[in-house]
Amino acid sequence: MKTLTEQLTQYASYHRDRRNVLTHFVGIPMIVLSVSTLLARPVLGQWALGSATVDVTPSLLLSLLAAVFYLRLDLRYGLVMALWLAASNHVGRQLALEGTALWLGSGAGLFIVGWAIQFLGHAWEGRKPAFVDDLIGLAMGPLFVVAELGFFLGLRRDLFKAVEANAGEMH
């Protein structure tokens, strides 16, 4: 398995235009929420957690697998990603409990608009999305957003420098 630095560098090499990166801050959260929403049906079973129960849905199972992937890459980013996925699952499940029109309309609408924003960013960049060459790019997109936000806030300077050195400077 590639390291965090290798994964982020590979993904970042497709995202060196600031406008493209900014579209990811809008489009990717929309896509994550849309997938959580659309996969929040059907309920496959329930897990008992103390006095509470949790509906087991395809969204929950996919989120748990993704969280394990992120945690294996990096504990700190993995925890942030697990919280983001938990929040998306919660909102997606609430939408799935509503009528079919609201559930499907919300999920599909977020998905279509989120991807439209992504493709606009890549048109500005003049490069195809990273997942076209490597499907792991679909999982790296949300982590890239979290990492870029951290870099903007001055966190993980060593990782930022390594990614910039290998992917090239942003323009």
C-alpha positions as CSV (number, residue, x, y, z in Angstrom):
1,M,0.0,0.0,0.0
2,K,1.3,3.5,-0.9
3,T,2.1,5.9,1.9
4,L,0.1,9.0,2.7
5,T,2.7,11.1,1.0
6,E,2.7,9.0,-2.1
7,Q,-1.1,8.9,-2.3
8,L,-1.5,12.7,-1.8
9,T,1.3,13.5,-4.2
10,Q,-0.2,11.4,-6.9
11,Y,-3.6,13.0,-6.4
12,A,-2.2,16.5,-6.0
13,S,-0.3,16.1,-9.4
14,Y,-3.7,16.3,-11.1
15,H,-4.7,19.4,-9.0
16,R,-2.1,22.2,-9.4
17,D,-4.6,25.0,-10.4
18,R,-6.0,26.8,-7.4
19,R,-9.4,27.2,-9.1
20,N,-9.6,23.4,-9.5
21,V,-8.7,22.8,-5.9
22,L,-11.4,25.3,-4.8
23,T,-14.0,23.5,-6.9
24,H,-13.1,20.4,-4.9
25,F,-14.0,22.1,-1.6
26,V,-17.5,22.4,-2.9
27,G,-18.0,19.4,-5.3
28,I,-16.4,16.6,-3.2
29,P,-18.5,17.2,0.0
30,M,-21.6,17.3,-2.2
31,I,-20.5,13.9,-3.8
32,V,-19.7,12.3,-0.4
33,L,-23.1,13.4,0.9
34,S,-24.8,12.2,-2.2
35,V,-23.3,8.7,-2.0
36,S,-24.1,8.5,1.7
37,T,-27.7,9.5,0.9
38,L,-28.2,7.2,-2.1
39,L,-26.7,4.2,-0.3
40,A,-28.6,4.9,3.0
41,R,-31.3,2.5,1.6
42,P,-32.0,-0.4,2.1
43,V,-31.5,-1.3,5.7
44,L,-29.6,-4.6,5.7
45,G,-30.0,-5.1,9.5
46,Q,-29.3,-3.5,12.8
47,W,-26.5,-3.4,15.2
48,A,-27.1,-3.0,18.9
49,L,-24.8,-0.4,20.6
50,G,-25.7,-0.4,24.2
51,S,-29.3,0.8,24.5
52,A,-29.2,2.2,20.9
53,T,-29.4,0.5,17.6
54,V,-27.7,1.5,14.3
55,D,-29.3,0.8,10.9
56,V,-26.8,-1.2,8.8
57,T,-26.9,0.2,5.3
58,P,-24.7,0.0,2.2
59,S,-23.6,3.5,3.1
60,L,-22.5,2.5,6.6
61,L,-20.6,-0.5,5.3
62,L,-18.8,1.5,2.6
63,S,-18.0,4.3,5.1
64,L,-16.5,1.8,7.6
65,L,-14.3,0.3,4.8
66,A,-13.2,3.8,3.8
67,A,-12.5,4.8,7.4
68,V,-10.2,1.8,7.8
69,F,-8.4,2.8,4.6
70,Y,-7.9,6.3,5.8
71,L,-6.8,5.2,9.3
72,R,-4.2,2.9,7.8
73,L,-2.8,5.8,5.8
74,D,-2.7,8.2,8.8
75,L,-4.3,8.2,12.2
76,R,-5.0,12.0,12.4
77,Y,-6.4,12.3,8.9
78,G,-8.2,9.0,9.4
79,L,-10.0,10.3,12.5
80,V,-11.1,13.4,10.7
81,M,-12.3,11.4,7.7
82,A,-14.2,9.0,10.0
83,L,-16.0,12.0,11.6
84,W,-16.8,13.4,8.2
85,L,-18.1,10.0,7.0
86,A,-20.2,9.6,10.2
87,A,-21.7,13.0,9.7
88,S,-22.5,12.3,6.1
89,N,-24.0,8.9,7.0
90,H,-26.2,10.6,9.6
91,V,-27.5,13.3,7.2
92,G,-27.9,10.7,4.4
93,R,-29.8,8.4,6.7
94,Q,-32.1,11.2,7.7
95,L,-32.8,12.0,4.1
96,A,-33.4,8.3,3.4
97,L,-36.1,8.2,6.1
98,E,-38.0,10.8,4.2
99,G,-40.2,10.1,1.2
100,T,-38.7,8.5,-1.9
101,A,-38.8,11.8,-3.9
102,L,-36.9,13.8,-1.3
103,W,-34.4,11.0,-0.7
104,L,-33.7,10.3,-4.4
105,G,-34.0,13.9,-5.5
106,S,-31.5,15.0,-2.8
107,G,-29.1,12.2,-3.5
108,A,-29.2,12.5,-7.3
109,G,-29.2,16.3,-7.3
110,L,-26.1,16.5,-5.0
111,F,-24.4,13.9,-7.1
112,I,-25.0,15.6,-10.5
113,V,-24.2,19.1,-9.3
114,G,-21.1,17.9,-7.3
115,W,-19.7,16.2,-10.4
116,A,-20.5,19.1,-12.6
117,I,-18.5,21.3,-10.3
118,Q,-15.6,18.8,-10.3
119,F,-15.5,18.7,-14.1
120,L,-15.6,22.4,-14.3
121,G,-12.5,22.6,-12.2
122,H,-10.7,20.0,-14.3
123,A,-11.6,21.9,-17.4
124,W,-9.9,24.9,-15.9
125,E,-6.9,22.7,-15.0
126,G,-6.8,21.2,-18.4
127,R,-6.3,17.7,-16.9
128,K,-8.5,14.7,-16.5
129,P,-9.6,13.7,-12.9
130,A,-7.1,11.5,-11.1
131,F,-9.6,8.6,-10.8
132,V,-9.5,8.1,-14.6
133,D,-6.0,6.7,-14.3
134,D,-6.3,5.1,-10.8
135,L,-9.7,4.4,-9.2
136,I,-8.2,5.0,-5.8
137,G,-8.5,8.6,-6.7
138,L,-12.2,8.3,-5.8
139,A,-11.2,7.6,-2.2
140,M,-8.4,10.2,-2.2
141,G,-10.5,13.1,-3.3
142,P,-12.1,13.6,0.2
143,L,-8.8,13.1,1.9
144,F,-7.2,15.6,-0.4
145,V,-9.8,18.2,0.6
146,V,-9.1,17.6,4.3
147,A,-5.3,17.7,3.7
148,E,-5.5,20.9,1.7
149,L,-7.6,22.5,4.4
150,G,-5.0,21.5,6.9
151,F,-2.2,22.9,4.8
152,F,-4.1,26.2,4.4
153,L,-4.4,26.3,8.3
154,G,-0.6,25.7,8.6
155,L,-0.9,22.1,9.8
156,R,1.3,19.2,8.7
157,R,4.0,21.5,7.1
158,D,6.3,18.5,6.6
159,L,3.7,16.7,4.6
160,F,2.8,19.9,2.7
161,K,6.4,20.4,1.7
162,A,6.8,16.8,0.6
163,V,3.7,16.9,-1.6
164,E,4.6,20.2,-3.1
165,A,8.2,19.0,-3.8
166,N,6.9,15.9,-5.6
167,A,3.7,17.2,-7.3
168,G,5.0,20.7,-8.1
169,E,3.9,24.1,-6.9
170,M,0.3,25.2,-7.2
171,H,-0.5,28.0,-9.7
